[in-house]
């Protein structure tokens, strides 16, 4: 078998691949050259420079594995790969320490004006008075996203004597207490107290621009802002204005809304420290990334289970009867997160019917993977899902029951009064949602779904349909569930396009909904 290494990979990673396969290291290939070369390879390994899009995947007649030597997958079309049956994997924990340490380095450089002082001295000036910095001791660190990297950053700055407040609606109070962190309920509340604001969130439609004009102007005087997570989480135009007028004293950025970025207005400001996406650029991180993806490629091409797979194309080690349920379990996890809309300390995964007699460990991991993927700052895989759950104070238990009246097999996720369940039907194993918020439904999961809970009364269907029509959103399917006439009711809709949060809020107000949620699965599974 042949493996193409299309970006610079550590020597350790190349050696681990070469022990099993014929390896060609061909870096710097443009798209035409890559499309021409890819048909000869069973696997391709990239970092961030080479893009593996649908055209490249379509040309890969032998292609079975795409491996990203790092955390992000922005340069891989996971959906196209999944449609072609190509496994996509990454190195989910390879650079978390390096990213956390780079955050520390940037903030220290910013607080002590190190880049400017270095440049001045090299230019022949000994101008000590021009570079007065600030201490971090006693300052309030605001952490936006208390995941793996956010937690490591927290621990490191606590050693500097900083007090820490965080916003992360998916972290429990118990876990925050363990970390010595104060939790707040909104981003605005965090910004109001943060002498230093550091961002560690995934980039999603909900988090893009989460720190904008209002948030920046809510910061205390002389606040500093750091972003080593993803470009676009902070509105760069708003940040430039805040830096220009003194609302924000300084910023340190490793990521940008468009990359490569070499000509930003931010680069002209003396109170800004910038680096070209160096969060993972350490020898240790690159060695770990190289060896981790090499192990994944070896496992995949040998037909073994690949724990770091991000699109659930798993191999040996999972019972054949269980494999069809893996995508469903992940979708149920994502739906649970959307419905719960906040932290939970306990999750129960229940297997009912025939599937209860199988080894369902991989299904529990898939459910966790889905539950965490939209709230984690790093891609979630079978490898890191249990760790991420533990870090958020989430305890997972499983129940099995082989007795069922309605379905051959059923998977249910529940915590408190939130529950979702699904099954597979027919010879094609078609996915069906059968329980949402405890209401019976029967609908196929779709890329875009809406859920409203309200008091049952006439006219609701028309109001929701009218509002979606006004927004240019077409309804593909609709289900209404209720326990009794005039009581609580659920409306579940599959629609053809993403629905803006403002539209969802408007519909909720029109019908007096007690709960309203939207779920977007278009980034693939």
ABEGO torsion letter per residue (X at the ends): XBBBBABBBBAAAAAAAAAABBBBBBBGBBAAAAAAAAAABABBBBBAABBBBAAAAAABAABABBBBBEABAAABBAAAAAAAGBBBBBBAAAAAAAAAAAAAAAAAAAAAGAAAAAAAAAAGBBBAAAABBBBABGBBBBBBEABAAAAAAAAAAAAAGBBBBBBBAABBAAAAAAAGBBBBABAAAAAAABABBBBBBBBBAAABGABBAAAAAABBBGBBBBBABBBGABBAAAAAAAAAAGABABBBBABBABOBBABBAAAABAABBBBBGAAABBAAAAAAAAAAAAAAAAAAAAGBBBAABAAGBBBBGBBAAAAAAAAAAAAAAAAAAAAAGEBBABBBBBBBEAAAABBAAAAAAAAAAAAAAAABABBBBAAAAAAAAAAAGBBBBBBBBABBAABABBBBBBBEABBBBBBBBEAAGBBBBABBGGBBBBBBBBABBBBBBBBBBBGAAAAAAAAAAAAGBBBABBBBBBABBGBBBBBBBBBABBBBAAAAAAAAAAAGBABBBBBBAAAEX
